[in-house]
Amino acid sequence: MGSSVILSLKRCLRSALPFINQGSLAFLALPNTAHIKCSMDWSSGPKLCRNNSRQTHLQSKLKNSTVRQTKNELWDSVADREGKDFFLRKNPPIPKYVFAAGTAKRTAEMLKRKAGFSPEENHHEESAESTSVRKGKLQPPDQPLSVEEWKKLKESLGSPERFDISMLSTLLKSGAELDIAKSLLSFVATETGTLSYKILLQYLALCVNGNHDKEVFDVYDIMRESFPSLDTGAYSLFIKSFSRTARWREAISLLQDLKKVVTPSSRSYGNIIAAAMLNGDPSTAWALYEELLAKGLSPQHETWTCLFKTVGMEDEETMLLSEQRERLLGILLYMRNNQVYPQLSLANSIKTWFESIPRQKWRGTWSSASPKGVCNSCGTELESIQLTAEEYQQLRKRVMTDIIQGRDVFNKTTPEELESFKAFVRMKPAFDVVVDGLNVANINKDRSKQSEMLLAVVSELNLQGLTVLVLGRKHMLRPSRSWDRHNMNLIQQKAHCFFTDNISEDDPFLLYATLHSGNHCRFVSKDLMRDHKACLPDEATRRLFFKWQRGHQLVVHGHILAGRRVRFQNIPNCDTIVQTSGDTWHIPYDDTEDRSTYEVPQKWLCITRMP
């Protein structure tokens, strides 16, 4: 069927699809009288074009294919929770910790409810909106269409430009059957005599996402012969597909070709690493893994999962068990040094690997950390959240240089004001707590209670016998509905106060006073300081800042009610990081999709070596 045409197409830069008569992708049957010429049009990618002569009638027949969280709790009593294993509760309470995984999402939902927002109404609104949006977009058919049917569909939409690309994109996003895409390609070839590089790339993505690897092989053969070069997207798709087949070694060659142009993604490396491990070639897998790290890429969790899962498949002649263990323990140290939290599936693989080490009795249990920073499973005291003297001095120096004296700080203050503040701080005793006055005052949305809110917080800290510094702005000293004179006088009696110009930014002053006072000093603010952390020069310093922040930032818990004590969210005693004592490993793992990047997991994998 159309064999002569197929030969013509293959001679002519091997047209855009592997139109193999008896293969999984049979193509277009053209009358023998049709004469087609191939050329390159790089304005929209390589193309297979027809000549200027009139194209005769074209029919398509595509065959079906075979289709994959004491002393850090000074302001928040937790006596009622000691000794209880909240990890095992069916419905654990919302963690009273601003950096706990899922807090941001729960807070947002709570604020919506307080504002009278109904999730159900929102769902209906979103449904209605998305339905409306869909009406204005292309809708994929639920079955293959004939050339005439595609033509009518295109005309019904006003014959939009790039109809073919848009429809293929829609088919890709909707995960449509491959036969539908094939029928679309037949229509495009019939209508224009052209199958552009972009169309082939979209079709390739659909094949790869649908695990139609046989079709991918055919597309690969055609594109290799038809076009002088491939883009990075095509390389990545081919690597992904080839890596899960018996032709996985060809993916290594593709990776080498890609490296000549760009640095391949960690996912492309991961696909081949997984293939090598699954096919009993750990030497190649680990070589590629080391290359990945050397290029500064961050491994995918799936790559680590595969390395831990298939370690029993190694060839003992090429890799000793001790070397294998060192490499895998090196992954855990990488997670520690880069503050990476393995996903639950990876944590499971790590647990299984430890328990399977020959002649070593390791036991893994799912656990949590007590408020005092002790593992609830084995009783080991976890690493402190407090910085060492060396870490503190390192961070203090970097913050002073890159944030306090950074080139952007004087956009919101003046050198004179900053120097005046530094002199003020040096004349005062070391502070125990620094309060961001305006930030705390705005806890209550009722602007008439701003000074009342600030007074309540300062009074609570003063009651604890702490030396307090309140940072405010000069307008707070002017009597108004928001700033009651009596309240402001009481605040100045209970705490040291410094009021900046109204245009000044408070955070640099807050960070300076807190770090200048020493490692014991904490600060009160609900600002998460992400912009300031981003000003730090390297990832290691940013992680150090985040550790310091989690161990020093106080956030008011709940509402401030008249006659009631002010409470603050818990600050954990332990650092949430992969850690080991030799006979134990404690790995915080991520089992939720609700965790924001600045939040940390609350669940741990405890691995203990039994006697």
QUIHU-V689612 format. One record per backbone hydrogen bond with DSSP energy under -0.5 kcal/mol. CO is the residue of the C=O (numbers start at 1). NH is the residue of the N-H. E is the energy in kcal/mol with one decimal. If there is no record, write none. Layout:
co = {CO/CO}
nh = {NH/NH}
e = {E/E}
//
This chain:
co = {2/3/4/5/6/7/8/9/10/11/17/18/19/20/25/27/28/29/31/34/41/44/45/46/47/48/57/59/61/65/71/72/73/75/78/78/79/81/84/85/86/89/95/96/97/99/100/102/103/104/105/106/107/108/109/110/111/112/113/117/118/119/120/121/122/123/124/125/126/127/128/129/130/131/132/133/134/138/146/147/148/149/150/151/152/153/154/154/155/160/162/163/164/165/166/167/168/169/170/171/171/172/177/177/178/179/180/181/182/183/184/185/186/187/188/188/188/189/196/197/198/199/200/201/202/203/204/205/206/207/208/211/212/213/214/215/216/217/218/219/220/221/222/223/231/232/233/234/235/236/237/238/239/241/242/245/247/248/248/249/249/250/251/252/253/254/255/256/257/258/258/262/265/266/267/268/269/270/271/272/273/274/275/276/277/281/282/283/284/285/286/287/288/289/290/291/292/293/297/300/300/301/302/303/304/305/306/310/311/314/315/315/320/321/322/323/324/325/326/327/328/329/330/331/332/333/334/335/336/340/342/343/344/345/346/347/348/349/350/351/352/353/353/354/357/360/361/363/365/367/368/370/371/373/374/375/380/380/383/388/389/390/391/392/393/394/395/396/397/398/399/399/400/406/408/409/412/414/415/416/417/418/419/420/421/422/423/424/425/432/433/434/434/435/435/436/437/438/440/441/443/445/446/447/449/450/451/452/453/454/455/456/457/458/459/460/461/462/466/467/467/468/469/469/470/470/471/471/472/473/474/475/477/482/482/483/484/485/486/487/488/489/490/491/496/498/498/500/501/506/506/507/508/509/510/511/512/513/514/518/522/523/523/524/529/530/531/532/533/538/539/540/541/542/543/544/545/546/547/548/549/549/552/554/555/556/559/561/567/570/573/575/579/581/583/584/584/585/586/586/587/588/589/589/590/596/600/602/603/604/604/605/605/606/606/607/608/608}
nh = {6/7/8/9/10/11/12/15/14/13/19/20/21/23/20/61/30/59/34/36/44/198/44/197/49/195/31/29/63/67/74/571/76/568/81/82/82/84/86/88/89/92/97/570/100/600/103/106/107/108/109/110/111/112/113/114/115/117/116/119/122/123/124/125/126/127/128/129/130/131/132/133/134/135/136/136/137/140/150/151/152/153/154/155/156/157/157/159/158/163/166/167/168/169/170/171/172/173/174/175/176/175/180/181/182/183/184/185/186/187/188/189/190/191/192/193/194/193/200/201/202/203/204/205/206/207/208/209/210/212/211/213/216/217/218/219/220/221/222/223/224/225/226/227/235/236/237/238/239/240/241/242/243/244/245/248/250/251/252/252/253/254/255/256/257/258/259/260/260/261/262/264/269/270/271/272/273/274/275/276/277/278/279/281/280/285/286/287/288/289/290/291/292/293/294/295/297/296/299/303/304/305/306/307/308/309/310/313/314/316/318/319/324/325/326/327/328/329/330/331/332/333/334/335/336/337/338/340/339/342/590/347/348/349/350/351/352/353/354/355/356/356/357/357/360/362/610/608/606/604/376/373/573/382/370/379/375/382/575/392/393/394/395/396/397/398/399/400/401/402/403/404/405/409/411/412/505/418/419/420/421/422/423/424/425/426/427/428/428/522/469/436/524/437/471/440/441/442/443/444/445/447/449/450/453/454/455/456/457/458/459/460/461/462/463/464/466/465/468/432/433/496/435/471/472/498/437/438/500/476/477/478/479/451/484/480/488/489/490/491/492/493/494/495/470/472/500/474/504/509/510/511/512/513/514/515/516/517/518/521/434/525/554/436/533/534/535/535/536/542/543/544/545/546/547/548/549/550/551/552/552/553/523/525/569/558/561/564/557/572/385/577/586/583/609/581/582/607/579/588/605/342/591/603/344/599/101/369/589/367/606/587/607/365/608/585/363/610}
e = {-2.2/-2.1/-1.8/-2.8/-2.5/-2.1/-1.7/-1.2/-1.1/-1.5/-2.2/-2.5/-0.5/-0.8/-1.8/-1.0/-0.8/-1.4/-2.0/-0.5/-0.9/-0.8/-0.6/-1.6/-0.6/-0.7/-0.7/-1.5/-0.5/-0.7/-0.9/-0.5/-1.3/-1.0/-2.0/-0.8/-0.5/-1.7/-1.2/-1.0/-1.1/-0.5/-1.6/-2.3/-1.9/-3.4/-2.3/-2.4/-2.8/-2.2/-2.2/-2.3/-2.5/-1.8/-2.1/-2.5/-1.4/-3.0/-1.7/-0.6/-2.5/-2.4/-2.3/-2.8/-3.2/-2.6/-2.8/-2.7/-3.3/-2.4/-2.3/-2.8/-2.7/-1.7/-0.9/-0.9/-1.6/-0.5/-2.5/-2.1/-2.2/-2.1/-2.5/-2.3/-2.1/-0.9/-0.7/-2.5/-1.6/-0.9/-2.6/-2.7/-2.4/-2.3/-2.0/-2.7/-2.4/-2.4/-2.0/-0.7/-2.4/-0.7/-0.8/-1.1/-2.3/-2.2/-1.7/-2.3/-2.1/-1.8/-2.5/-2.6/-2.1/-2.8/-2.8/-0.7/-0.7/-1.1/-2.1/-2.4/-2.1/-2.5/-3.0/-2.2/-2.0/-2.4/-2.8/-2.7/-1.5/-3.0/-1.6/-1.5/-1.6/-2.2/-1.6/-2.6/-2.6/-2.2/-2.0/-2.8/-2.4/-1.5/-2.4/-2.0/-2.0/-2.5/-1.9/-2.7/-2.7/-2.0/-2.2/-3.1/-2.0/-1.2/-1.8/-1.2/-1.4/-1.2/-0.5/-1.0/-0.9/-1.9/-2.1/-2.2/-2.2/-2.4/-2.1/-0.6/-1.0/-1.7/-2.5/-0.7/-1.9/-2.5/-2.3/-1.5/-2.5/-2.5/-1.7/-2.8/-2.3/-2.5/-1.6/-3.3/-1.5/-1.7/-3.0/-1.9/-2.3/-2.0/-2.5/-1.9/-2.4/-2.1/-2.3/-1.5/-1.9/-2.0/-0.6/-0.5/-1.7/-2.5/-2.1/-2.1/-2.4/-2.1/-2.3/-2.0/-1.0/-0.8/-1.8/-1.6/-2.2/-2.5/-2.1/-2.1/-2.1/-2.8/-1.6/-1.1/-1.4/-1.9/-2.1/-2.2/-1.9/-2.9/-1.9/-2.8/-1.2/-0.6/-3.0/-2.7/-2.3/-1.6/-2.4/-2.3/-2.5/-2.3/-2.3/-2.1/-0.8/-0.9/-0.5/-1.3/-1.5/-1.1/-3.9/-2.6/-3.1/-2.3/-2.7/-2.5/-0.7/-2.8/-2.9/-1.7/-2.8/-0.6/-2.7/-3.0/-2.1/-2.1/-2.7/-2.9/-2.1/-1.9/-2.9/-2.3/-1.9/-3.4/-2.2/-2.5/-1.6/-1.1/-1.7/-1.6/-0.6/-2.4/-2.4/-2.2/-2.2/-2.3/-2.2/-1.9/-2.5/-2.3/-1.2/-0.6/-1.1/-2.6/-2.3/-0.5/-2.7/-1.4/-2.9/-2.5/-2.6/-1.3/-1.9/-0.7/-0.5/-0.9/-2.2/-1.1/-2.3/-2.1/-2.2/-1.9/-1.9/-2.5/-2.5/-1.8/-2.1/-2.5/-2.2/-1.0/-1.7/-1.7/-0.7/-2.9/-1.9/-2.8/-3.5/-0.6/-0.6/-2.3/-2.0/-0.6/-2.8/-2.2/-1.7/-1.1/-0.7/-2.0/-0.7/-1.5/-2.3/-2.2/-2.0/-2.1/-1.9/-1.0/-1.7/-1.5/-3.2/-2.6/-0.6/-2.6/-1.6/-0.5/-2.2/-2.9/-2.2/-2.5/-2.2/-2.5/-2.5/-1.4/-0.7/-1.4/-2.3/-0.6/-3.3/-2.4/-2.2/-1.8/-0.6/-0.9/-1.4/-2.0/-2.3/-1.8/-2.4/-2.1/-2.0/-2.4/-2.9/-2.5/-1.4/-0.6/-1.1/-2.4/-2.1/-1.9/-3.3/-0.5/-0.8/-2.1/-3.1/-0.5/-2.2/-1.4/-3.0/-0.7/-2.8/-1.9/-0.8/-3.0/-2.1/-0.5/-2.5/-0.5/-0.7/-0.6/-1.3/-1.9/-2.0/-0.5/-1.9/-3.3/-0.6/-2.5/-0.6/-2.9/-0.5/-2.7/-2.7/-0.6}
//
